[in-house]
Amino acid sequence: MVAATDRWLRVRVMEEDDLEQVMRIEQAGYDFCWTERIFRDCLKAGYCCLVLAEDDEVFGYCVLMVGPYEGHVLNICLDERVQGQGWARHLMNEMIDICRRTGASDLFLEVRPSNPVAQGLYRSLGFNEVGLRPGYYKAKNGREDAIVMALPL
């Protein structure tokens, strides 16, 4: 396990050269993961794609879409070696700050009902449940709903 005190990780813009490591983290973190093409499309479209890294080693990432009045967290995932150490909160705060700087009034995200750890993090940051998307996620037994959460900025 990599302790936060043992390493100084920084947030920087994701580059195409990071995608191999991003995909490793994505595939380890999700049963139904994004493809490399989706990440490439996000980079091409100009979405805010960030990595949590030490030099060239990537330990996490997030993808944020920012529009004129709102932001939307599309993906966030951490390498298991740095989970539970406050790095997800750090990435979320980076995305919140970006949205505030661009003038967004709200930040939205979806989270699985089966992911109480993430729900707890989002609630602790001030997100509230604002809706439900039935059958939004692929799941081992069919589909799983998504809880829609929003943070007023």
DOMI-497124 format. One record per residue (C-alpha): x, y, z; residue in three letters; residue number from 1. Coordinates in nm, 2 decimals, decimal comma, m for minus. Example, Ala and Ser with C-alpha at 12.3 -4.5 7.8 and 13.67 -1.06 7.14 Angstrom:
% DOMI-497124
<node><u>1,23</u><v>m0,45</v><w>0,78</w><res>ALA</res><n>1</n></node>
<node><u>1,37</u><v>m0,11</v><w>0,71</w><res>SER</res><n>2</n></node>
//
This chain:
% DOMI-497124
<node><u>0,00</u><v>0,00</v><w>0,00</w><res>MET</res><n>1</n></node>
<node><u>0,12</u><v>0,35</v><w>m0,08</w><res>VAL</res><n>2</n></node>
<node><u>0,06</u><v>0,59</v><w>0,21</w><res>ALA</res><n>3</n></node>
<node><u>m0,01</u><v>0,95</v><w>0,13</w><res>ALA</res><n>4</n></node>
<node><u>0,28</u><v>1,05</v><w>0,36</w><res>THR</res><n>5</n></node>
<node><u>0,52</u><v>0,83</v><w>0,17</w><res>ASP</res><n>6</n></node>
<node><u>0,46</u><v>0,99</v><w>m0,17</w><res>ARG</res><n>7</n></node>
<node><u>0,38</u><v>1,33</v><w>m0,29</w><res>TRP</res><n>8</n></node>
<node><u>0,12</u><v>1,29</v><w>m0,56</w><res>LEU</res><n>9</n></node>
<node><u>0,01</u><v>1,58</v><w>m0,78</w><res>ARG</res><n>10</n></node>
<node><u>m0,28</u><v>1,64</v><w>m1,01</w><res>VAL</res><n>11</n></node>
<node><u>m0,19</u><v>1,72</v><w>m1,37</w><res>ARG</res><n>12</n></node>
<node><u>m0,36</u><v>1,71</v><w>m1,71</w><res>VAL</res><n>13</n></node>
<node><u>m0,40</u><v>1,36</v><w>m1,86</w><res>MET</res><n>14</n></node>
<node><u>m0,19</u><v>1,29</v><w>m2,17</w><res>GLU</res><n>15</n></node>
<node><u>m0,23</u><v>1,01</v><w>m2,43</w><res>GLU</res><n>16</n></node>
<node><u>0,09</u><v>0,86</v><w>m2,29</w><res>ASP</res><n>17</n></node>
<node><u>m0,10</u><v>0,80</v><w>m1,96</w><res>ASP</res><n>18</n></node>
<node><u>m0,38</u><v>0,59</v><w>m2,12</w><res>LEU</res><n>19</n></node>
<node><u>m0,21</u><v>0,25</v><w>m2,07</w><res>GLU</res><n>20</n></node>
<node><u>m0,19</u><v>0,31</v><w>m1,69</w><res>GLN</res><n>21</n></node>
<node><u>m0,53</u><v>0,47</v><w>m1,68</w><res>VAL</res><n>22</n></node>
<node><u>m0,68</u><v>0,16</v><w>m1,85</w><res>MET</res><n>23</n></node>
<node><u>m0,50</u><v>m0,06</v><w>m1,60</w><res>ARG</res><n>24</n></node>
<node><u>m0,67</u><v>0,13</v><w>m1,31</w><res>ILE</res><n>25</n></node>
<node><u>m1,00</u><v>0,14</v><w>m1,49</w><res>GLU</res><n>26</n></node>
<node><u>m1,01</u><v>m0,23</v><w>m1,56</w><res>GLN</res><n>27</n></node>
<node><u>m0,91</u><v>m0,31</v><w>m1,20</w><res>ALA</res><n>28</n></node>
<node><u>m1,17</u><v>m0,08</v><w>m1,06</w><res>GLY</res><n>29</n></node>
<node><u>m1,48</u><v>m0,16</v><w>m1,26</w><res>TYR</res><n>30</n></node>
<node><u>m1,65</u><v>m0,48</v><w>m1,39</w><res>ASP</res><n>31</n></node>
<node><u>m1,79</u><v>m0,28</v><w>m1,68</w><res>PHE</res><n>32</n></node>
<node><u>m1,53</u><v>m0,03</v><w>m1,77</w><res>CYS</res><n>33</n></node>
<node><u>m1,47</u><v>0,24</v><w>m2,03</w><res>TRP</res><n>34</n></node>
<node><u>m1,27</u><v>0,16</v><w>m2,33</w><res>THR</res><n>35</n></node>
<node><u>m0,94</u><v>0,33</v><w>m2,43</w><res>GLU</res><n>36</n></node>
<node><u>m1,13</u><v>0,49</v><w>m2,72</w><res>ARG</res><n>37</n></node>
<node><u>m1,37</u><v>0,66</v><w>m2,48</w><res>ILE</res><n>38</n></node>
<node><u>m1,08</u><v>0,81</v><w>m2,29</w><res>PHE</res><n>39</n></node>
<node><u>m0,93</u><v>0,92</v><w>m2,63</w><res>ARG</res><n>40</n></node>
<node><u>m1,26</u><v>1,07</v><w>m2,73</w><res>ASP</res><n>41</n></node>
<node><u>m1,28</u><v>1,27</v><w>m2,40</w><res>CYS</res><n>42</n></node>
<node><u>m0,93</u><v>1,40</v><w>m2,46</w><res>LEU</res><n>43</n></node>
<node><u>m1,01</u><v>1,50</v><w>m2,82</w><res>LYS</res><n>44</n></node>
<node><u>m1,34</u><v>1,66</v><w>m2,72</w><res>ALA</res><n>45</n></node>
<node><u>m1,15</u><v>1,89</v><w>m2,47</w><res>GLY</res><n>46</n></node>
<node><u>m1,31</u><v>1,74</v><w>m2,15</w><res>TYR</res><n>47</n></node>
<node><u>m1,11</u><v>1,81</v><w>m1,84</w><res>CYS</res><n>48</n></node>
<node><u>m0,91</u><v>1,49</v><w>m1,80</w><res>CYS</res><n>49</n></node>
<node><u>m0,68</u><v>1,48</v><w>m1,50</w><res>LEU</res><n>50</n></node>
<node><u>m0,45</u><v>1,22</v><w>m1,35</w><res>VAL</res><n>51</n></node>
<node><u>m0,31</u><v>1,18</v><w>m1,00</w><res>LEU</res><n>52</n></node>
<node><u>0,05</u><v>1,10</v><w>m1,05</w><res>ALA</res><n>53</n></node>
<node><u>0,40</u><v>1,09</v><w>m0,92</w><res>GLU</res><n>54</n></node>
<node><u>0,63</u><v>1,17</v><w>m1,21</w><res>ASP</res><n>55</n></node>
<node><u>0,52</u><v>0,93</v><w>m1,49</w><res>ASP</res><n>56</n></node>
<node><u>0,34</u><v>0,68</v><w>m1,26</w><res>GLU</res><n>57</n></node>
<node><u>m0,04</u><v>0,73</v><w>m1,25</w><res>VAL</res><n>58</n></node>
<node><u>m0,24</u><v>0,64</v><w>m0,94</w><res>PHE</res><n>59</n></node>
<node><u>m0,58</u><v>0,78</v><w>m1,03</w><res>GLY</res><n>60</n></node>
<node><u>m0,77</u><v>0,99</v><w>m1,28</w><res>TYR</res><n>61</n></node>
<node><u>m1,09</u><v>1,18</v><w>m1,33</w><res>CYS</res><n>62</n></node>
<node><u>m1,29</u><v>1,31</v><w>m1,63</w><res>VAL</res><n>63</n></node>
<node><u>m1,50</u><v>1,62</v><w>m1,60</w><res>LEU</res><n>64</n></node>
<node><u>m1,73</u><v>1,77</v><w>m1,86</w><res>MET</res><n>65</n></node>
<node><u>m1,78</u><v>2,15</v><w>m1,80</w><res>VAL</res><n>66</n></node>
<node><u>m2,05</u><v>2,33</v><w>m1,98</w><res>GLY</res><n>67</n></node>
<node><u>m2,17</u><v>2,70</v><w>m1,96</w><res>PRO</res><n>68</n></node>
<node><u>m2,37</u><v>2,65</v><w>m1,64</w><res>TYR</res><n>69</n></node>
<node><u>m2,28</u><v>2,31</v><w>m1,50</w><res>GLU</res><n>70</n></node>
<node><u>m2,02</u><v>2,05</v><w>m1,46</w><res>GLY</res><n>71</n></node>
<node><u>m2,06</u><v>1,67</v><w>m1,48</w><res>HIS</res><n>72</n></node>
<node><u>m1,82</u><v>1,42</v><w>m1,33</w><res>VAL</res><n>73</n></node>
<node><u>m1,80</u><v>1,14</v><w>m1,59</w><res>LEU</res><n>74</n></node>
<node><u>m1,55</u><v>0,91</v><w>m1,43</w><res>ASN</res><n>75</n></node>
<node><u>m1,32</u><v>0,90</v><w>m1,13</w><res>ILE</res><n>76</n></node>
<node><u>m1,11</u><v>0,60</v><w>m1,02</w><res>CYS</res><n>77</n></node>
<node><u>m0,81</u><v>0,53</v><w>m0,80</w><res>LEU</res><n>78</n></node>
<node><u>m0,55</u><v>0,26</v><w>m0,80</w><res>ASP</res><n>79</n></node>
<node><u>m0,62</u><v>0,03</v><w>m0,50</w><res>GLU</res><n>80</n></node>
<node><u>m0,28</u><v>0,12</v><w>m0,36</w><res>ARG</res><n>81</n></node>
<node><u>m0,40</u><v>0,48</v><w>m0,28</w><res>VAL</res><n>82</n></node>
<node><u>m0,76</u><v>0,42</v><w>m0,19</w><res>GLN</res><n>83</n></node>
<node><u>m0,88</u><v>0,52</v><w>0,15</w><res>GLY</res><n>84</n></node>
<node><u>m0,62</u><v>0,79</v><w>0,19</w><res>GLN</res><n>85</n></node>
<node><u>m0,80</u><v>1,11</v><w>0,09</w><res>GLY</res><n>86</n></node>
<node><u>m0,69</u><v>1,11</v><w>m0,27</w><res>TRP</res><n>87</n></node>
<node><u>m1,04</u><v>1,07</v><w>m0,42</w><res>ALA</res><n>88</n></node>
<node><u>m1,15</u><v>1,37</v><w>m0,21</w><res>ARG</res><n>89</n></node>
<node><u>m0,84</u><v>1,56</v><w>m0,35</w><res>HIS</res><n>90</n></node>
<node><u>m0,95</u><v>1,48</v><w>m0,71</w><res>LEU</res><n>91</n></node>
<node><u>m1,31</u><v>1,58</v><w>m0,64</w><res>MET</res><n>92</n></node>
<node><u>m1,20</u><v>1,91</v><w>m0,48</w><res>ASN</res><n>93</n></node>
<node><u>m0,99</u><v>1,98</v><w>m0,80</w><res>GLU</res><n>94</n></node>
<node><u>m1,30</u><v>1,92</v><w>m1,01</w><res>MET</res><n>95</n></node>
<node><u>m1,51</u><v>2,14</v><w>m0,78</w><res>ILE</res><n>96</n></node>
<node><u>m1,25</u><v>2,42</v><w>m0,80</w><res>ASP</res><n>97</n></node>
<node><u>m1,24</u><v>2,39</v><w>m1,18</w><res>ILE</res><n>98</n></node>
<node><u>m1,62</u><v>2,42</v><w>m1,20</w><res>CYS</res><n>99</n></node>
<node><u>m1,62</u><v>2,72</v><w>m0,98</w><res>ARG</res><n>100</n></node>
<node><u>m1,35</u><v>2,90</v><w>m1,18</w><res>ARG</res><n>101</n></node>
<node><u>m1,55</u><v>2,84</v><w>m1,50</w><res>THR</res><n>102</n></node>
<node><u>m1,87</u><v>2,98</v><w>m1,35</w><res>GLY</res><n>103</n></node>
<node><u>m2,07</u><v>2,66</v><w>m1,33</w><res>ALA</res><n>104</n></node>
<node><u>m2,35</u><v>2,68</v><w>m1,09</w><res>SER</res><n>105</n></node>
<node><u>m2,39</u><v>2,31</v><w>m1,02</w><res>ASP</res><n>106</n></node>
<node><u>m2,18</u><v>1,99</v><w>m1,04</w><res>LEU</res><n>107</n></node>
<node><u>m2,35</u><v>1,66</v><w>m1,12</w><res>PHE</res><n>108</n></node>
<node><u>m2,25</u><v>1,30</v><w>m1,10</w><res>LEU</res><n>109</n></node>
<node><u>m2,40</u><v>0,95</v><w>m1,10</w><res>GLU</res><n>110</n></node>
<node><u>m2,32</u><v>0,68</v><w>m0,85</w><res>VAL</res><n>111</n></node>
<node><u>m2,42</u><v>0,32</v><w>m0,81</w><res>ARG</res><n>112</n></node>
<node><u>m2,65</u><v>0,24</v><w>m0,51</w><res>PRO</res><n>113</n></node>
<node><u>m2,41</u><v>m0,05</v><w>m0,45</w><res>SER</res><n>114</n></node>
<node><u>m2,12</u><v>0,19</v><w>m0,39</w><res>ASN</res><n>115</n></node>
<node><u>m2,18</u><v>0,34</v><w>m0,04</w><res>PRO</res><n>116</n></node>
<node><u>m1,82</u><v>0,45</v><w>0,00</w><res>VAL</res><n>117</n></node>
<node><u>m1,84</u><v>0,68</v><w>m0,29</w><res>ALA</res><n>118</n></node>
<node><u>m2,19</u><v>0,80</v><w>m0,18</w><res>GLN</res><n>119</n></node>
<node><u>m2,04</u><v>0,89</v><w>0,16</w><res>GLY</res><n>120</n></node>
<node><u>m1,76</u><v>1,08</v><w>0,00</w><res>LEU</res><n>121</n></node>
<node><u>m1,99</u><v>1,28</v><w>m0,22</w><res>TYR</res><n>122</n></node>
<node><u>m2,23</u><v>1,36</v><w>0,06</w><res>ARG</res><n>123</n></node>
<node><u>m1,94</u><v>1,47</v><w>0,28</w><res>SER</res><n>124</n></node>
<node><u>m1,85</u><v>1,72</v><w>0,00</w><res>LEU</res><n>125</n></node>
<node><u>m2,20</u><v>1,86</v><w>0,00</w><res>GLY</res><n>126</n></node>
<node><u>m2,36</u><v>1,66</v><w>m0,28</w><res>PHE</res><n>127</n></node>
<node><u>m2,73</u><v>1,58</v><w>m0,25</w><res>ASN</res><n>128</n></node>
<node><u>m2,94</u><v>1,32</v><w>m0,42</w><res>GLU</res><n>129</n></node>
<node><u>m3,15</u><v>1,48</v><w>m0,69</w><res>VAL</res><n>130</n></node>
<node><u>m3,28</u><v>1,19</v><w>m0,90</w><res>GLY</res><n>131</n></node>
<node><u>m3,25</u><v>0,84</v><w>m1,01</w><res>LEU</res><n>132</n></node>
<node><u>m3,17</u><v>0,70</v><w>m1,36</w><res>ARG</res><n>133</n></node>
<node><u>m3,33</u><v>0,35</v><w>m1,38</w><res>PRO</res><n>134</n></node>
<node><u>m3,11</u><v>0,08</v><w>m1,54</w><res>GLY</res><n>135</n></node>
<node><u>m2,82</u><v>0,33</v><w>m1,61</w><res>TYR</res><n>136</n></node>
<node><u>m2,53</u><v>0,09</v><w>m1,53</w><res>TYR</res><n>137</n></node>
<node><u>m2,45</u><v>m0,25</v><w>m1,67</w><res>LYS</res><n>138</n></node>
<node><u>m2,43</u><v>m0,50</v><w>m1,38</w><res>ALA</res><n>139</n></node>
<node><u>m2,35</u><v>m0,87</v><w>m1,34</w><res>LYS</res><n>140</n></node>
<node><u>m2,72</u><v>m0,95</v><w>m1,31</w><res>ASN</res><n>141</n></node>
<node><u>m2,86</u><v>m0,71</v><w>m1,58</w><res>GLY</res><n>142</n></node>
<node><u>m2,87</u><v>m0,34</v><w>m1,50</w><res>ARG</res><n>143</n></node>
<node><u>m2,83</u><v>m0,12</v><w>m1,19</w><res>GLU</res><n>144</n></node>
<node><u>m2,99</u><v>0,22</v><w>m1,13</w><res>ASP</res><n>145</n></node>
<node><u>m2,78</u><v>0,53</v><w>m1,09</w><res>ALA</res><n>146</n></node>
<node><u>m2,83</u><v>0,78</v><w>m0,81</w><res>ILE</res><n>147</n></node>
<node><u>m2,79</u><v>1,13</v><w>m0,95</w><res>VAL</res><n>148</n></node>
<node><u>m2,63</u><v>1,37</v><w>m0,71</w><res>MET</res><n>149</n></node>
<node><u>m2,57</u><v>1,75</v><w>m0,74</w><res>ALA</res><n>150</n></node>
<node><u>m2,35</u><v>2,00</v><w>m0,56</w><res>LEU</res><n>151</n></node>
<node><u>m2,47</u><v>2,36</v><w>m0,58</w><res>PRO</res><n>152</n></node>
<node><u>m2,17</u><v>2,58</v><w>m0,64</w><res>LEU</res><n>153</n></node>
//
